[in-house]
Amino acid sequence: MKHLILSAAFLMTACGAKTENPIVILDTTSGAIEITVYPDKAPSSAGDFLRYVDDGLYDGQGFYRVVHADNDPLNMGMSLIQGGRLDQEMVGNPIAHELTTETGISNADGAVAIARLEPGTGSAAYFFINIGNNDFLDTGGSRNPDGQGYATFARVTDGLDVAREIQKMETAAESDNAVTQGQILKDPVIITRAYRK
């Protein structure tokens, strides 16, 4: 019986059955960021992100918002960079909100999440990379009155140093939203190309 199980496992490998999570490279004007995506844990969020990548919808777009302790209006020490579509317009429909209690991915250092207003209004058109521990963005966390947190779907596995450098850039652009005032980069960091590794 043991021989049969091992043979079956060998055949699955030989036939090219893939169990690895997709890896996405964001080539930016500040350097490359490698992201491992988890469609098995967060199918809606991961699927939408991969669609944006595969359809070239991030090419020529970029990172435009940075948050750190000094410019967090709620004084919670939130630390992240936000990017995606520079016009912040989604392509397609919003996606279902996925709870971190279901995905098992916390808004910890390097985790990638979907930005949103109300639950169910999110889109991979706007995502963010956590820098440091932002567990108050998880389901049940204190950041949002609805308590549903922000859906996580991936993790930066290389290039988090690039994200940290982006976060240090000058935020001098005006915002028409009081929440993001003082958080908009003077010059967005452009994603020259996003693709699967």
C-alpha positions as CSV (number, residue, x, y, z in Angstrom):
1,M,0.0,0.0,0.0
2,K,2.8,2.4,0.9
3,H,4.4,1.7,-2.5
4,L,1.1,2.6,-4.3
5,I,0.8,5.9,-2.4
6,L,4.3,6.9,-3.2
7,S,3.8,6.0,-6.9
8,A,0.6,8.1,-7.0
9,A,2.5,11.1,-5.5
10,F,5.3,10.6,-8.0
11,L,2.8,10.6,-10.9
12,M,1.1,13.8,-9.8
13,T,4.5,15.5,-9.7
14,A,5.6,14.0,-13.0
15,C,2.3,15.1,-14.6
16,G,3.0,18.7,-13.6
17,A,0.4,19.0,-10.9
18,K,1.1,22.4,-9.3
19,T,0.7,23.1,-5.6
20,E,2.8,26.2,-5.4
21,N,1.3,29.5,-4.8
22,P,1.6,32.1,-7.6
23,I,4.4,34.6,-7.3
24,V,4.0,38.0,-8.7
25,I,6.8,40.5,-9.4
26,L,6.0,44.2,-9.3
27,D,8.8,46.0,-11.1
28,T,8.8,49.6,-9.8
29,T,10.8,52.7,-10.3
30,S,12.2,52.1,-6.8
31,G,13.0,48.4,-7.3
32,A,11.3,45.0,-7.5
33,I,8.8,43.7,-5.0
34,E,8.0,39.9,-5.0
35,I,4.6,38.9,-3.7
36,T,3.4,35.3,-3.0
37,V,-0.3,35.1,-3.5
38,Y,-2.6,32.7,-1.7
39,P,-5.7,31.9,-3.8
40,D,-6.4,28.8,-1.6
41,K,-6.8,31.0,1.5
42,A,-8.4,34.1,0.0
43,P,-9.9,33.2,-3.4
44,S,-11.8,36.4,-4.1
45,S,-9.1,38.8,-3.2
46,A,-6.2,36.8,-4.7
47,G,-8.2,36.0,-7.8
48,D,-8.9,39.7,-8.4
49,F,-5.3,40.7,-7.8
50,L,-4.1,38.0,-10.3
51,R,-6.6,39.2,-12.8
52,Y,-5.2,42.7,-12.6
53,V,-1.7,41.3,-13.0
54,D,-2.5,39.0,-15.9
55,D,-4.5,41.7,-17.8
56,G,-1.7,44.3,-17.5
57,L,-3.9,46.6,-15.4
58,Y,-1.1,47.6,-13.0
59,D,1.4,48.4,-15.8
60,G,2.1,52.1,-15.7
61,Q,0.2,52.5,-12.4
62,G,1.9,52.6,-9.0
63,F,2.1,53.4,-5.3
64,Y,0.6,56.8,-4.3
65,R,-0.1,56.7,-0.5
66,V,2.1,56.1,2.5
67,V,1.0,55.9,6.2
68,H,3.2,55.9,9.2
69,A,2.8,56.8,12.9
70,D,3.4,60.5,12.2
71,N,0.6,60.9,9.7
72,D,-2.0,58.4,11.0
73,P,-5.0,60.6,12.0
74,L,-6.3,58.0,14.4
75,N,-2.9,57.8,16.2
76,M,-2.8,54.0,16.1
77,G,0.6,53.7,14.6
78,M,-0.7,52.4,11.3
79,S,2.2,51.7,8.9
80,L,1.7,50.8,5.2
81,I,2.0,51.8,1.5
82,Q,-1.0,51.8,-0.8
83,G,-1.0,51.3,-4.5
84,G,-2.7,49.8,-7.5
85,R,-4.5,52.0,-10.1
86,L,-3.4,55.6,-9.8
87,D,-6.9,56.7,-10.8
88,Q,-8.3,54.5,-8.0
89,E,-11.0,53.2,-10.4
90,M,-11.8,49.6,-10.3
91,V,-12.0,47.6,-13.5
92,G,-14.9,45.2,-13.1
93,N,-17.0,44.7,-10.0
94,P,-16.1,44.9,-6.3
95,I,-15.3,41.7,-4.6
96,A,-16.6,39.8,-1.6
97,H,-15.0,40.7,1.6
98,E,-12.9,37.9,3.1
99,L,-12.3,37.9,6.9
100,T,-8.8,37.4,8.3
101,T,-10.4,34.9,10.7
102,E,-11.2,32.7,7.7
103,T,-8.0,33.2,5.7
104,G,-5.7,32.9,8.6
105,I,-3.5,35.8,7.2
106,S,-3.0,38.6,9.7
107,N,-2.2,42.2,8.7
108,A,1.4,41.6,9.8
109,D,4.6,42.9,8.3
110,G,4.7,42.2,4.6
111,A,1.0,41.0,4.3
112,V,-0.8,42.4,1.3
113,A,-4.5,43.4,1.7
114,I,-7.4,45.0,-0.1
115,A,-8.4,48.6,0.7
116,R,-12.1,49.3,1.0
117,L,-14.8,51.5,2.4
118,E,-17.7,49.4,3.4
119,P,-17.3,45.6,3.4
120,G,-17.9,44.3,-0.1
121,T,-16.7,47.5,-1.8
122,G,-13.0,46.5,-2.1
123,S,-11.1,45.8,-5.3
124,A,-7.5,44.9,-6.3
125,A,-7.6,48.3,-8.0
126,Y,-6.3,49.5,-4.6
127,F,-4.3,47.3,-2.3
128,F,-1.8,47.9,0.4
129,I,1.4,46.4,1.9
130,N,1.6,46.3,5.6
131,I,4.9,47.5,7.1
132,G,5.2,46.3,10.7
133,N,2.3,44.8,12.7
134,N,-1.1,46.3,11.9
135,D,-3.2,43.6,13.6
136,F,-5.9,46.2,14.5
137,L,-6.7,45.9,10.7
138,D,-7.7,42.3,11.2
139,T,-11.2,41.0,11.7
140,G,-12.3,42.1,15.2
141,G,-9.7,44.9,15.2
142,S,-10.3,48.4,16.4
143,R,-9.6,50.3,13.2
144,N,-13.0,50.1,11.6
145,P,-16.4,50.5,13.5
146,D,-17.7,47.5,11.5
147,G,-15.0,45.2,13.0
148,Q,-14.6,43.3,9.8
149,G,-11.0,44.3,9.1
150,Y,-9.2,44.3,5.8
151,A,-9.0,41.3,3.6
152,T,-5.4,39.9,3.3
153,F,-4.5,37.6,0.4
154,A,-0.7,37.6,-0.1
155,R,2.7,38.3,1.4
156,V,5.8,40.2,0.3
157,T,8.5,37.5,0.1
158,D,11.2,39.7,-1.3
159,G,11.6,43.4,-1.7
160,L,10.1,44.5,1.6
161,D,13.1,46.9,1.8
162,V,11.8,48.6,-1.3
163,A,8.4,49.0,0.3
164,R,10.1,50.5,3.4
165,E,12.0,53.0,1.2
166,I,8.8,54.0,-0.6
167,Q,7.2,54.7,2.8
168,K,9.9,57.2,3.6
169,M,9.2,59.3,0.5
170,E,7.9,62.9,0.6
171,T,4.1,63.2,1.1
172,A,3.4,66.7,-0.3
173,A,0.4,66.1,-2.6
174,E,-3.0,67.5,-1.6
175,S,-5.8,65.1,-0.9
176,D,-9.5,65.8,-1.2
177,N,-10.1,63.3,1.6
178,A,-9.4,64.3,5.2
179,V,-8.4,60.8,6.2
180,T,-5.6,60.7,3.6
181,Q,-4.4,64.3,4.0
182,G,-0.6,64.3,4.4
183,Q,-0.3,60.7,3.1
184,I,-0.2,61.2,-0.7
185,L,3.2,61.0,-2.3
186,K,4.5,64.0,-4.1
187,D,5.6,61.7,-6.9
188,P,4.0,58.3,-7.2
189,V,6.3,55.3,-7.5
190,I,5.4,53.7,-10.9
191,I,4.8,50.0,-11.4
192,T,6.5,49.6,-14.8
193,R,5.4,46.0,-15.1
194,A,3.5,43.4,-13.0
195,Y,3.8,39.8,-14.0
196,R,3.9,36.2,-12.7
197,K,7.3,34.8,-12.0
